[in-house]
Amino acid sequence: MSTLKLALYLGELLIKNGAETYRVEDSVIRICKSRGYNHINCFTTPTVLIISDDKFDGLCFMKTINSRGINLHKIALLNNFSRDFVNKIDPDINEEIKELRQIDKEKGYPTWLYLVGTGIGSASFAAILGGNQILTYILTFLTSILATYIYDKTIKYSSIVMFSTILSSVIITSIGVFFHKIGYIDTPSALIVGSIMPLIPGVAFIKSMRDLISGNLMAGTARLFEVFMIFTAIAFGVAVILGIGGI
């Protein structure tokens, strides 16, 4: 029982941090089989994880996942944890669960470094698109930082990805149109596209394709639909402001 609870918690953390479906199922099954559960079934989607054992009738564990993100560092730590656990002879399950909790609580890069990196990446992308003037570079840098900060704050309170995406898109486009209207930049397209790049769910799209190719049709379709909704939210926020601004 304790082993299944450990496997369930590991799978939950993998899904929350953006792991592919095949990785979640492989890690869960590996953990269970290492302790004698050889008839394990694992059902995984981006919002739910179910583990059952055919040998024990009615034995089933389920966990719903309400929030998800992308943290490749934690995925690597969880991946290493599952492989180290298999090689242990008689591990203390309670201690192993504590280790998983430590991984879950581990902090990433400082917020300021994350925002600065986002700003530099967005501004550089804007420069590639033709916004290579110093003023455009600086404005894109600041706009992307502001939009990312607002997105992170609103997602914590609302937990609705679509709302946060639309709000950030509206803010980015409004700033681009404003500086274009007052004559600071010739065209707002480079600033808008560069600043919106952090909102693009590129990693999620690749993961959805990988799930579909590997045969996880339900999980892949769910991820792909989520990606489509985010793209729609971005397009909606940009189109509304461009329409209002007459651009």
C-alpha positions as CSV (number, residue, x, y, z in Angstrom):
1,M,0.0,0.0,0.0
2,S,2.7,2.4,1.0
3,T,4.6,1.7,-2.2
4,L,1.5,2.6,-4.3
5,K,1.0,5.8,-2.4
6,L,4.7,6.7,-3.0
7,A,4.3,6.0,-6.7
8,L,1.1,8.0,-6.8
9,Y,2.8,11.0,-5.2
10,L,5.7,10.7,-7.6
11,G,3.4,10.6,-10.6
12,E,1.5,13.6,-9.3
13,L,4.7,15.7,-9.1
14,L,5.8,14.6,-12.5
15,I,2.5,15.7,-14.0
16,K,2.5,19.0,-12.1
17,N,5.9,19.9,-13.4
18,G,5.1,19.1,-17.1
19,A,6.5,15.6,-17.6
20,E,5.4,13.6,-20.7
21,T,2.7,10.9,-20.2
22,Y,5.1,8.0,-21.0
23,R,7.6,9.3,-18.4
24,V,4.9,9.4,-15.7
25,E,3.7,5.9,-16.5
26,D,7.2,4.4,-16.8
27,S,8.3,5.9,-13.5
28,V,5.2,4.8,-11.6
29,I,5.3,1.2,-13.0
30,R,9.0,1.0,-12.3
31,I,8.6,2.0,-8.7
32,C,5.7,-0.5,-8.2
33,K,7.4,-3.5,-9.9
34,S,10.6,-3.0,-7.8
35,R,8.5,-3.9,-4.7
36,G,6.7,-6.8,-6.1
37,Y,3.6,-5.2,-7.7
38,N,3.8,-6.9,-11.1
39,H,0.2,-6.4,-12.2
40,I,0.1,-2.6,-12.1
41,N,-2.1,-0.5,-14.5
42,C,-1.5,3.2,-14.8
43,F,-3.9,5.7,-16.4
44,T,-2.5,9.2,-16.9
45,T,-4.0,12.4,-18.3
46,P,-2.9,16.0,-17.6
47,T,-5.6,16.3,-14.9
48,V,-5.8,12.8,-13.3
49,L,-3.6,9.9,-12.3
50,I,-5.0,6.4,-11.5
51,I,-3.0,3.4,-10.3
52,S,-4.6,0.0,-9.9
53,D,-3.4,-3.6,-9.4
54,D,-5.1,-6.5,-11.2
55,K,-4.0,-9.0,-8.6
56,F,-5.8,-7.2,-5.7
57,D,-9.4,-6.8,-6.7
58,G,-10.6,-3.2,-6.0
59,L,-7.2,-1.8,-5.1
60,C,-7.1,1.6,-6.8
61,F,-5.5,5.0,-6.1
62,M,-6.5,8.2,-7.9
63,K,-5.2,11.7,-7.7
64,T,-6.6,14.8,-9.5
65,I,-4.1,17.5,-10.6
66,N,-5.4,21.1,-10.5
67,S,-2.3,23.0,-11.4
68,R,0.4,22.3,-13.9
69,G,3.6,24.0,-15.1
70,I,6.9,23.4,-16.7
71,N,9.9,22.7,-14.5
72,L,12.5,20.6,-16.2
73,H,14.9,20.7,-13.2
74,K,12.3,19.0,-10.9
75,I,11.5,16.5,-13.6
76,A,15.2,15.5,-13.7
77,L,15.3,15.2,-9.9
78,L,12.1,13.1,-9.9
79,N,13.5,10.9,-12.7
80,N,16.7,10.3,-10.8
81,F,14.7,9.6,-7.6
82,S,12.7,6.8,-9.3
83,R,15.9,5.1,-10.6
84,D,17.7,5.4,-7.3
85,F,14.6,4.0,-5.5
86,V,14.6,0.9,-7.6
87,N,18.2,0.1,-6.7
88,K,17.6,0.4,-2.9
89,I,17.3,-2.9,-1.1
90,D,15.0,-2.0,1.8
91,P,14.0,1.7,1.7
92,D,12.0,3.4,4.3
93,I,8.9,4.6,2.4
94,N,8.2,7.4,4.8
95,E,11.7,8.8,4.3
96,E,11.3,8.4,0.5
97,I,8.1,10.4,0.7
98,K,9.9,13.1,2.7
99,E,12.5,13.3,-0.1
100,L,9.8,13.8,-2.6
101,R,8.3,16.6,-0.5
102,Q,11.7,18.2,-0.4
103,I,11.9,18.1,-4.2
104,D,8.4,19.6,-4.5
105,K,9.4,22.5,-2.2
106,E,12.7,23.1,-4.0
107,K,12.8,26.7,-5.3
108,G,13.9,27.5,-8.8
109,Y,15.8,30.5,-10.1
110,P,15.3,33.9,-8.3
111,T,12.3,35.8,-9.6
112,W,14.5,38.7,-10.7
113,L,16.8,36.4,-12.7
114,Y,13.8,34.7,-14.3
115,L,12.3,38.1,-15.3
116,V,15.5,39.5,-16.6
117,G,16.1,36.4,-18.7
118,T,12.6,36.6,-20.1
119,G,13.1,40.3,-21.0
120,I,16.4,39.6,-22.8
121,G,15.0,36.7,-24.7
122,S,11.9,38.6,-25.8
123,A,13.9,41.7,-26.8
124,S,16.4,39.6,-28.8
125,F,13.5,37.9,-30.6
126,A,12.1,41.4,-31.4
127,A,15.4,42.4,-32.8
128,I,15.4,39.4,-35.1
129,L,12.0,40.4,-36.4
130,G,13.3,43.9,-37.3
131,G,12.9,45.8,-34.1
132,N,16.6,46.4,-33.9
133,Q,16.5,50.0,-32.8
134,I,17.8,50.5,-29.2
135,L,14.5,52.1,-28.1
136,T,12.4,49.1,-29.4
137,Y,14.8,46.7,-27.7
138,I,14.5,48.5,-24.4
139,L,10.7,48.8,-24.6
140,T,10.3,45.1,-25.5
141,F,12.6,44.2,-22.6
142,L,10.4,46.2,-20.2
143,T,7.1,45.1,-21.7
144,S,7.8,41.4,-21.5
145,I,9.0,41.7,-17.9
146,L,5.8,43.5,-17.0
147,A,3.5,41.1,-18.9
148,T,5.3,38.1,-17.4
149,Y,5.0,39.5,-13.9
150,I,1.3,40.2,-14.3
151,Y,0.7,36.7,-15.7
152,D,2.4,35.0,-12.8
153,K,0.5,37.1,-10.3
154,T,-2.9,36.6,-11.8
155,I,-2.4,32.9,-12.3
156,K,-1.8,32.5,-8.6
157,Y,-5.1,34.1,-7.7
158,S,-7.4,33.0,-10.5
159,S,-5.7,29.7,-11.6
160,I,-7.4,30.3,-15.0
161,V,-4.8,30.2,-17.7
162,M,-7.0,31.7,-20.4
163,F,-7.8,34.8,-18.3
164,S,-4.1,35.4,-17.4
165,T,-3.1,34.9,-21.1
166,I,-5.7,37.3,-22.4
167,L,-4.8,39.9,-19.8
168,S,-1.1,39.7,-20.6
169,S,-1.8,39.9,-24.3
170,V,-4.0,42.9,-23.9
171,I,-1.3,44.7,-21.8
172,I,1.5,43.9,-24.3
173,T,-0.5,45.0,-27.3
174,S,-1.7,48.2,-25.6
175,I,1.8,49.2,-24.8
176,G,2.9,48.5,-28.4
177,V,0.0,50.5,-29.9
178,F,0.5,53.4,-27.4
179,F,4.2,53.9,-28.3
180,H,3.4,53.5,-32.0
181,K,0.7,56.2,-31.7
182,I,3.0,58.7,-30.0
183,G,5.7,58.1,-32.6
184,Y,8.3,56.3,-30.5
185,I,8.3,53.2,-32.7
186,D,7.6,52.8,-36.4
187,T,5.6,49.6,-36.1
188,P,4.4,47.8,-32.9
189,S,4.7,44.3,-34.5
190,A,8.2,43.6,-33.3
191,L,7.5,44.7,-29.8
192,I,4.2,42.8,-29.6
193,V,5.5,39.5,-31.1
194,G,8.7,39.6,-29.0
195,S,6.9,40.3,-25.8
196,I,4.3,37.6,-26.4
197,M,6.9,34.9,-27.0
198,P,7.0,33.9,-23.3
199,L,3.3,33.2,-23.4
200,I,3.6,30.8,-26.3
201,P,3.1,27.2,-25.1
202,G,5.9,25.7,-27.2
203,V,7.0,23.0,-24.8
204,A,3.4,21.9,-24.2
205,F,2.8,21.6,-27.9
206,I,5.9,19.4,-28.3
207,K,4.8,17.2,-25.4
208,S,1.3,16.8,-26.9
209,M,2.8,15.7,-30.2
210,R,5.1,13.3,-28.4
211,D,2.1,11.8,-26.4
212,L,0.1,11.4,-29.6
213,I,3.0,9.7,-31.5
214,S,3.7,7.3,-28.6
215,G,0.0,6.3,-28.6
216,N,-1.3,8.2,-25.5
217,L,-4.2,9.6,-27.5
218,M,-6.3,10.9,-24.6
219,A,-3.4,12.7,-22.9
220,G,-2.0,14.0,-26.2
221,T,-5.4,15.3,-27.3
222,A,-6.0,17.0,-24.0
223,R,-2.7,18.8,-24.1
224,L,-3.2,19.8,-27.7
225,F,-6.6,21.3,-26.9
226,E,-5.1,23.2,-24.0
227,V,-2.4,24.6,-26.4
228,F,-5.1,25.6,-28.9
229,M,-7.0,27.5,-26.2
230,I,-3.9,29.4,-25.2
231,F,-3.1,30.3,-28.8
232,T,-6.8,31.5,-29.1
233,A,-6.5,33.6,-26.0
234,I,-3.3,35.3,-27.2
235,A,-4.9,36.0,-30.6
236,F,-8.1,37.3,-29.0
237,G,-6.2,39.7,-26.7
238,V,-4.0,41.0,-29.5
239,A,-6.8,41.4,-32.0
240,V,-9.1,43.3,-29.7
241,I,-6.5,46.0,-28.9
242,L,-5.3,46.2,-32.5
243,G,-8.9,46.7,-33.6
244,I,-9.5,49.4,-31.0
245,G,-6.3,51.1,-32.0
246,G,-7.1,51.0,-35.7
247,I,-4.0,49.1,-36.7
